[in-house]
Amino acid sequence: MKMIDDIRKTKKCTFCKYWCDFTNSNIKPKPGAIMWEYEATTKCECTKGRGKRRASCTCKDFENKIR
């Protein structure tokens, strides 16, 4: 399922530097670069030891990889 989030406010795993999508293939900026589109059901490994996490998950260790 495709989702769109405001990169300034979101804390979804797909935008976190600890979520192992090294090529950032799951995210795509929309015109204006504030809103970003992503596939919510994609799973990747979390380097903080949280195992495979869905792109739409959140946690307390979030650090934005876009900024």
Secondary structure, 3 states (H helix, E strand, C coil): CEEEEECCCCCCHHHECCECCCCCCCEEECCCCCEEEEECCCEEEECCCCEEEECCCCCCCCCECCC
